[in-house]
Amino acid sequence: MAIKDLYSFPTLLKVIGQLPPPSTYILDTFFQDGESFETETVEIQTMKGNKPIAPYVSELQPGKVIQRTGFTAKQYKPALIKPARPITAIDLKVRAAGENLINPDQPEVRARKLLAKDIIDLRDTITRRLVQQAAELMFTGKVTQVGEGVSQVIDYDFTNIVTLSGTDLWSDPNSDPIGFLASQRKVVMDGNAPTPNIVLADYDAAVALMRHPKILKLAENRGVDVGTIDTTLLPDGVTYHGRLRDVGLDVYSYTGTYTNDAGQEVPFIPAGTIAIMSTRDKFTFHYGANVIMDPRSEQFVRVMGKITPQSWVTVEPAQRWLQMLSRPLPVPANVAGWVVAKVL
């Protein structure tokens, strides 16, 4: 393959598709890929209505009409994610880490190595944004998209948010975590969602739960299973704390963080917060299309898919640009399908 072919759109698209994404617990456990739309706008359909039961009718009477269950459709335009990075003449003059001092790489070799590294780096920034959107949706019911020329909040009208206070906080030995989990588990079941089987928490909330006097009392009567999962198989930042048999919930914590636009380290799961949910009722990521200029035909084209890579050069100053475009939108399967609680 010629060197110039490395930067062509088809080649870049193929490379992006072959790169494995970073291991991310939230995406792998609670999300699945949805539809790649042909337009920048994504349509979300929400079913409404009850679950009708077949009526009893005399054999002498005609059949009774069952009304169709309708749905509401809303259209959203996901904000564009567009990380970019240039390769400059200065980058090609600087010796990279691990490069031989006696026989340094030629500029064209350094350019190819930088391209490979930049593809991975930019792909990782998009993946971290996906995890951030996923965690925000899970713990607030909203997706906030704010940036240069962009300011929108996609609100799914999620209402199952509880804030404990006083003696109900899990830091109080007189609180009743099992009773609270049982009641909120039933809230999800009453919402016609799959039965919850997991508590996802920040580390402090999970520790407060498993060390609560009433939980320790249950452990004495084998009402709590601890250490039943091989922790070596868990992703980084994930801890399995045990299973609460009485409510059928496994307790996990996740300590992953990301660096926000202000340069601050922010946890994906808010401090002292838990989510009661089901691993069977997965959220979905849909993707809007991206409109780019095809360098071969010099025509605008619409590209469907998760990530659209681009590369071009500027003569003065001498630079090779790499850019990636994506329009992700996380969507809940059932807006009543999980509960979020501030317990500390």
Rosetta blueprint (number, residue, H / E / L):
1 M L
2 A L
3 I H
4 K H
5 D H
6 L H
7 Y H
8 S L
9 F H
10 P H
11 T H
12 L H
13 L H
14 K H
15 V H
16 I H
17 G H
18 Q H
19 L L
20 P L
21 P L
22 P L
23 S L
24 T L
25 Y H
26 I H
27 L H
28 D H
29 T H
30 F H
31 F E
32 Q E
33 D E
34 G E
35 E E
36 S E
37 F L
38 E L
39 T L
40 E L
41 T L
42 V E
43 E E
44 I E
45 Q E
46 T E
47 M E
48 K L
49 G L
50 N L
51 K L
52 P L
53 I L
54 A L
55 P L
56 Y L
57 V L
58 S L
59 E L
60 L L
61 Q L
62 P L
63 G L
64 K L
65 V L
66 I L
67 Q L
68 R L
69 T L
70 G L
71 F E
72 T E
73 A E
74 K E
75 Q E
76 Y E
77 K L
78 P L
79 A L
80 L L
81 I E
82 K L
83 P L
84 A E
85 R E
86 P E
87 I E
88 T E
89 A H
90 I H
91 D H
92 L H
93 K H
94 V L
95 R L
96 A L
97 A L
98 G L
99 E L
100 N L
101 L L
102 I L
103 N L
104 P L
105 D L
106 Q L
107 P H
108 E H
109 V H
110 R H
111 A H
112 R H
113 K H
114 L H
115 L H
116 A H
117 K H
118 D H
119 I H
120 I H
121 D H
122 L H
123 R H
124 D H
125 T H
126 I H
127 T H
128 R H
129 R H
130 L H
131 V H
132 Q H
133 Q H
134 A H
135 A H
136 E H
137 L H
138 M H
139 F H
140 T H
141 G L
142 K E
143 V E
144 T E
145 Q E
146 V E
147 G E
148 E L
149 G L
150 V E
151 S E
152 Q E
153 V E
154 I E
155 D E
156 Y L
157 D L
158 F L
159 T L
160 N L
161 I E
162 V E
163 T E
164 L L
165 S L
166 G H
167 T H
168 D H
169 L L
170 W L
171 S L
172 D L
173 P L
174 N L
175 S L
176 D L
177 P H
178 I H
179 G H
180 F H
181 L H
182 A H
183 S H
184 Q H
185 R H
186 K H
187 V H
188 V H
189 M H
190 D H
191 G L
192 N L
193 A L
194 P L
195 T L
196 P L
197 N L
198 I E
199 V E
200 L E
201 A E
202 D L
203 Y H
204 D H
205 A H
206 A H
207 V H
208 A H
209 L H
210 M H
211 R L
212 H L
213 P H
214 K H
215 I H
216 L H
217 K H
218 L H
219 A H
220 E H
221 N L
222 R L
223 G L
224 V E
225 D E
226 V L
227 G L
228 T L
229 I L
230 D L
231 T H
232 T H
233 L H
234 L L
235 P L
236 D L
237 G L
238 V E
239 T E
240 Y E
241 H E
242 G E
243 R E
244 L E
245 R L
246 D L
247 V L
248 G L
249 L E
250 D E
251 V E
252 Y E
253 S E
254 Y E
255 T L
256 G L
257 T E
258 Y E
259 T E
260 N L
261 D L
262 A L
263 G L
264 Q L
265 E E
266 V E
267 P E
268 F L
269 I L
270 P L
271 A L
272 G L
273 T E
274 I E
275 A E
276 I E
277 M E
278 S L
279 T L
280 R L
281 D L
282 K L
283 F E
284 T E
285 F E
286 H E
287 Y E
288 G L
289 A L
290 N E
291 V E
292 I E
293 M E
294 D E
295 P L
296 R L
297 S L
298 E L
299 Q E
300 F E
301 V E
302 R E
303 V E
304 M L
305 G L
306 K L
307 I L
308 T E
309 P E
310 Q E
311 S E
312 W E
313 V E
314 T E
315 V L
316 E L
317 P L
318 A L
319 Q E
320 R E
321 W E
322 L E
323 Q E
324 M E
325 L E
326 S E
327 R L
328 P E
329 L E
330 P E
331 V E
332 P L
333 A L
334 N L
335 V L
336 A L
337 G L
338 W L
339 V E
340 V E
341 A E
342 K E
343 V L
344 L L
